[in-house]
Amino acid sequence: MRHANLQDTIAAIATPAGRSGIGIVRVSGPLCRQIAELLFRPSRASHPLASHRFHHGEILDPSSGRVVDEALVVLMEAPRTYTREDCLEIQAHGGTTVLQEILRTVLRNGARLAHPGEFTLRAFLNGRIDLTQAEAVVDVIQARTLASLELAQRQLSGGLSSALRMLRNDLLEILSQVEAVIDFPEEGIPEPEEALLLRQISQIETTLRGLIDSYTMGRLCKEGASIILLGQPNAGKSSLLNAMLGFERAIVTDIPGTTRDIIEESMEWRGLPIRAIDTVGLRDPADPVEAEGQRFLRARIPQADLIIWVMDVSRAPEPFDPGVAELARGVPCIVALNKIDLPERLSTEELPPFLRALPTVRISAKEGIGISDLLDTVRDALMGGTRGGEIVLTNVRHREKLESCLEHLMRARENLEGGRFLELAATDLHGAIGEVGELLGEGVGEEVLSRIFSRFCVGK
């Protein structure tokens, strides 16, 4: 793998492009001390470059003796570093030009430019973190809300890793019992108690299904939930969008059909990222533009994470297009009974049958009544009863590996029933253990590592 030459000393700018008070050039590898002694002139020359201590001074260009910038330098000797290699950080002024010049000076004196994610890759290759923790680094950097940050930090601290290692140990224990009978039949080793093995496998299957199911919540926290507002013209969908956002994003008039296109805006509610989508009213289109808006709407409905059916309680119910209701089948839904500030002419008993059993919230989008209750209901419908501290999957690779592990385990259980196919059961147990190992980074190929670490920025 092109990243994997651990004999190279690598360097990169670790702070975002642009102007700032401080910028950092990061170096890792065997030449860190040599580069520091070549480039850095400490303010107090009598003080050697002690490890893990900040030193004030100047960065010089050794070829000319020219001062590049004033800086703080910290040399960190292995193994107590991010990569478990010698590391060097140069903290200088945060201008683009000065950082690029410091980086060029470092590269001219023995280092090469780091590839994306190569610092974290070295942390993984050197055994400081496993692959799930390495992937969590990206999630920490890209976290959009406090909830997604907490999930990423939980994974980075080893929560998922610990659960996976416990799973693997349990699988190894079951495998050892099965293989003892297969490999040493002449020793008279009694066959493992079938009921006990099946019970142990079922417990592991339950754990796996819980982890796999948690991906829905993890994806929502990480990527955001897509919420579509559906309803008749003038039901108050655009007013509700504005009320949810806290500012006027959609045009609101008393004229039916004002919204003729899809309007999408992002927001956050109690740590959940939300993409709220205002839509054209559900009716026979009045012109080709409205018809095109309804075509877009119908394509988006099955992709939504949740639908809010907005009903105007100030007017009698109108017939619903059964085709739209069918498109929404399988998508979580709630009902917002809007315009409760006006005299009411619609009761819940008069709602279309498919809406009557759904969670219902009474609101006035115009007056801002019930909006917090509605958003709490949205969050509960999407997130369920998941509690803080639970292990939650946020990565599709993790879900796919655990799904494959579960398939292996289910086949192993089937082959163990009756004790007739122990060899086949052992093969599938090996497969299940292998999937967990790949999750942790054991035996993964170059292609997988390249795909994972290509998502990183250059300085991480």
KAKALIN-V817331 format. One record per residue. N is the residue number from 1. RES is the residue in one letter. D_CENTER is the distance of its C-alpha to the mean C-alpha in whole Angstrom. Layout:
[[N:RES:D_CENTER] [N:RES:D_CENTER]]
This chain:
[[1:M:26] [2:R:27] [3:H:24] [4:A:26] [5:N:29] [6:L:29] [7:Q:32] [8:D:31] [9:T:31] [10:I:28] [11:A:27] [12:A:25] [13:I:25] [14:A:22] [15:T:22] [16:P:21] [17:A:24] [18:G:27] [19:R:29] [20:S:28] [21:G:30] [22:I:29] [23:G:27] [24:I:26] [25:V:27] [26:R:26] [27:V:28] [28:S:28] [29:G:30] [30:P:34] [31:L:35] [32:C:34] [33:R:37] [34:Q:39] [35:I:37] [36:A:37] [37:E:41] [38:L:42] [39:L:40] [40:F:40] [41:R:43] [42:P:43] [43:S:44] [44:R:46] [45:A:47] [46:S:49] [47:H:45] [48:P:43] [49:L:40] [50:A:39] [51:S:35] [52:H:33] [53:R:35] [54:F:35] [55:H:38] [56:H:39] [57:G:41] [58:E:41] [59:I:39] [60:L:42] [61:D:42] [62:P:44] [63:S:46] [64:S:47] [65:G:47] [66:R:45] [67:V:43] [68:V:40] [69:D:38] [70:E:39] [71:A:36] [72:L:34] [73:V:34] [74:V:32] [75:L:33] [76:M:31] [77:E:32] [78:A:31] [79:P:29] [80:R:28] [81:T:26] [82:Y:22] [83:T:23] [84:R:26] [85:E:28] [86:D:31] [87:C:29] [88:L:30] [89:E:29] [90:I:31] [91:Q:30] [92:A:32] [93:H:33] [94:G:30] [95:G:31] [96:T:30] [97:T:34] [98:V:34] [99:L:31] [100:Q:32] [101:E:35] [102:I:34] [103:L:32] [104:R:34] [105:T:37] [106:V:34] [107:L:34] [108:R:38] [109:N:38] [110:G:37] [111:A:33] [112:R:31] [113:L:28] [114:A:25] [115:H:22] [116:P:19] [117:G:17] [118:E:20] [119:F:20] [120:T:17] [121:L:19] [122:R:22] [123:A:21] [124:F:19] [125:L:23] [126:N:25] [127:G:23] [128:R:22] [129:I:18] [130:D:17] [131:L:15] [132:T:12] [133:Q:12] [134:A:13] [135:E:9] [136:A:8] [137:V:10] [138:V:9] [139:D:6] [140:V:9] [141:I:10] [142:Q:8] [143:A:8] [144:R:10] [145:T:11] [146:L:12] [147:A:10] [148:S:7] [149:L:9] [150:E:11] [151:L:8] [152:A:7] [153:Q:11] [154:R:12] [155:Q:10] [156:L:12] [157:S:15] [158:G:15] [159:G:15] [160:L:13] [161:S:16] [162:S:19] [163:A:18] [164:L:18] [165:R:21] [166:M:23] [167:L:22] [168:R:24] [169:N:27] [170:D:27] [171:L:27] [172:L:29] [173:E:32] [174:I:32] [175:L:33] [176:S:35] [177:Q:37] [178:V:37] [179:E:38] [180:A:41] [181:V:43] [182:I:42] [183:D:43] [184:F:46] [185:P:48] [186:E:51] [187:E:50] [188:G:51] [189:I:47] [190:P:47] [191:E:44] [192:P:41] [193:E:41] [194:E:40] [195:A:39] [196:L:37] [197:L:35] [198:L:34] [199:R:33] [200:Q:31] [201:I:29] [202:S:28] [203:Q:27] [204:I:24] [205:E:24] [206:T:23] [207:T:21] [208:L:19] [209:R:19] [210:G:17] [211:L:14] [212:I:14] [213:D:15] [214:S:12] [215:Y:9] [216:T:11] [217:M:10] [218:G:6] [219:R:6] [220:L:8] [221:C:7] [222:K:4] [223:E:7] [224:G:10] [225:A:13] [226:S:15] [227:I:19] [228:I:22] [229:L:25] [230:L:28] [231:G:32] [232:Q:35] [233:P:36] [234:N:37] [235:A:35] [236:G:33] [237:K:30] [238:S:30] [239:S:31] [240:L:29] [241:L:26] [242:N:28] [243:A:28] [244:M:24] [245:L:24] [246:G:27] [247:F:28] [248:E:30] [249:R:28] [250:A:30] [251:I:34] [252:V:35] [253:T:39] [254:D:41] [255:I:42] [256:P:40] [257:G:38] [258:T:37] [259:T:33] [260:R:34] [261:D:30] [262:I:26] [263:I:25] [264:E:22] [265:E:20] [266:S:17] [267:M:17] [268:E:16] [269:W:17] [270:R:17] [271:G:13] [272:L:12] [273:P:12] [274:I:15] [275:R:16] [276:A:20] [277:I:22] [278:D:26] [279:T:28] [280:V:31] [281:G:34] [282:L:34] [283:R:38] [284:D:40] [285:P:39] [286:A:42] [287:D:42] [288:P:40] [289:V:37] [290:E:36] [291:A:36] [292:E:34] [293:G:31] [294:Q:32] [295:R:31] [296:F:28] [297:L:27] [298:R:28] [299:A:25] [300:R:23] [301:I:23] [302:P:22] [303:Q:19] [304:A:18] [305:D:16] [306:L:19] [307:I:23] [308:I:25] [309:W:29] [310:V:31] [311:M:34] [312:D:37] [313:V:39] [314:S:42] [315:R:43] [316:A:44] [317:P:41] [318:E:41] [319:P:41] [320:F:37] [321:D:36] [322:P:36] [323:G:34] [324:V:31] [325:A:31] [326:E:31] [327:L:28] [328:A:26] [329:R:27] [330:G:24] [331:V:22] [332:P:21] [333:C:24] [334:I:26] [335:V:29] [336:A:30] [337:L:34] [338:N:34] [339:K:37] [340:I:38] [341:D:40] [342:L:43] [343:P:45] [344:E:44] [345:R:45] [346:L:42] [347:S:41] [348:T:39] [349:E:41] [350:E:42] [351:L:38] [352:P:37] [353:P:37] [354:F:33] [355:L:32] [356:R:35] [357:A:33] [358:L:29] [359:P:28] [360:T:30] [361:V:30] [362:R:33] [363:I:33] [364:S:34] [365:A:32] [366:K:35] [367:E:36] [368:G:32] [369:I:33] [370:G:31] [371:I:28] [372:S:26] [373:D:27] [374:L:25] [375:L:22] [376:D:22] [377:T:23] [378:V:20] [379:R:18] [380:D:19] [381:A:20] [382:L:16] [383:M:15] [384:G:18] [385:G:19] [386:T:16] [387:R:17] [388:G:16] [389:G:16] [390:E:15] [391:I:13] [392:V:10] [393:L:8] [394:T:4] [395:N:6] [396:V:9] [397:R:11] [398:H:11] [399:R:12] [400:E:14] [401:K:16] [402:L:16] [403:E:18] [404:S:20] [405:C:21] [406:L:22] [407:E:24] [408:H:26] [409:L:26] [410:M:28] [411:R:30] [412:A:31] [413:R:32] [414:E:34] [415:N:36] [416:L:37] [417:E:38] [418:G:42] [419:G:42] [420:R:43] [421:F:40] [422:L:39] [423:E:38] [424:L:36] [425:A:34] [426:A:34] [427:T:33] [428:D:30] [429:L:29] [430:H:29] [431:G:26] [432:A:24] [433:I:24] [434:G:24] [435:E:20] [436:V:19] [437:G:21] [438:E:19] [439:L:15] [440:L:17] [441:G:18] [442:E:22] [443:G:24] [444:V:21] [445:G:22] [446:E:23] [447:E:21] [448:V:18] [449:L:18] [450:S:19] [451:R:16] [452:I:13] [453:F:15] [454:S:16] [455:R:12] [456:F:14] [457:C:16] [458:V:20] [459:G:20] [460:K:17]]
